[in-house]
Amino acid sequence: MDVKTKGQDLHKYMEKVLGLIEKPEVTEEEAKWITAETVNGFREYVNPGFLEYRKTVTLDTQFAAVEWSDKGSCFQDVNGKQYIDCLGGFGIYNVGHRHPKVVKAVEYQLKRQALHSQDLLDPLRAILAKILAEITPGDLKYSFFTNSGTESVEAALKLAKMYSGRTTFVAATRAFHGKSLGSLSGTAKGMFRKPFLPLVPGFRHVPFGDIDMMRTTFETCALVGEDVAAVLLEPIQGEGGIILPPDGYLQEVRALCDEYGALLILDEVQTGMGRTGKMFAAELYGVVPDIICLAKAFGGGIMPAGAVVAKEKVFKNLFDNPFMHTTTFGGNPLACAAAIATISVLLEEDLPARAAKVGDYFLARLKEQAKGHEDKIFEIRGQGLMIGIEFQNDVIGYNFAKGMFDEGILVAGTLVNSKTIRIEPPLTIAIEEVNQVITAFDQVLAELEV
């Protein structure tokens, strides 16, 4: 086939796809074509490993389920089957799927201006930064906007280095902070780290929740002249398996940082924006960090968006030269519009408080249904609508995910602790939908074989 013919065929292919995008509904024949193209595309051009993974967590041919639309607390596949979303895009959909207020803000901004000039002053970035200064804990003030969680962590690490002139960071075992090289240095799972060693030097890992080991690490670093620049922690570990800190732990870490002149960075990429029953999990524990990292739900499930918010004493190192750390798309008008609308929805609908109330109900009912299944379930734990079901082994967990998917409930494991299945639905999930999930949980659990 000559280049011209190939180009014409490719153009026809793209026009067909664009036509399907414009259609509110697709026919059965179109759905079959989309499914075949998707599976083949993943196998030949994206990564066949995703297909193999889907086969481990779905029954029969359901690995080829292709998502097509979403609304409220649900996804719908290209064939019209609906799934209650208890994965939440790893915590993206806090205000629900396609919340009208967030969609409207982005649509109107898109009609006016999609991306910023990179030179003039963009108003929504300034306005969003002011809002964040008002709603974040304590005296956190200045914001730098990113596109994702790992970018937020990278920016936080650079801010900490500039502030302190130190190069030692303390993170926790089971931590997950992202997979770019700096944030991966804080992430604790060996499988993600080993192929890319050596990572950024200076990182030490201590057991999450062990304040004595944390103190010993600080003392040792000081003795050898490698003073700690910052402690990087998730208030509640997400990918580690929904691990809650012991009582008083975060306050003690805060005090230890103050004693040694180190910063406290809280990675609230997954816990922030109302997920745990407060706008930020730091508020649950009465702790004010020096830097807070946000992403995931920050863009309202509509736009990729993240932020780093820091105290003035930390951020002011960028005042003299604001080009020391930049990003082309971070803080773009569409993302800022989505974030402003998202925060408005969270406050207007009091979703953090709703997450606390619905989460308490959800957790209690799951624990109740789990009684008598101790041979399958090790523990159910959580805070707000951030719940983890830890099974006795990962095989049981995978089979549980298969069963739930068959019942139209989307769940998935956590990246660092494969035995734990997360429950992180939109904070807007209806009680009726929660009850559907609990009924399916009871049914699937009864049918699981050990």
Protein Blocks (a to p, Z undefined) as FASTA:
>chain_A
ZZklmmmmmmmmmmmmmmmmmpmbdcfklmmmmmmmmmmmmmmmmomklmmmmmmmcghj
lmmpccfbdehjaccdfkopacddfklnnopamnoghifklmmmmmmmmmmombdehlac
cfklmmmmmmmmmmmghjbfbdcddfbfklmmmmmmmmmmmmnopabdcddehiaebjbf
klmmmpmbfklmmmmcccdehiacddehiaklmmmmmmmmmmnopacfbdcddfbafkno
opacdehklmmmmmmmmmnopacdddfklmgghlnopablklmnopacfbdcdehjlnno
magcddddddfklmmmmmmmmmlpccfkgopaklmmmmmmmmmmmmmnommmmmmmmmmm
mmmmmmmmmgoplmmmmbdcdehjadcdddfbfklmmmmmmmmmmnopacdddfklmmbc
cddddfkbcfklmmmmmmmmmmmmmmpcZZ
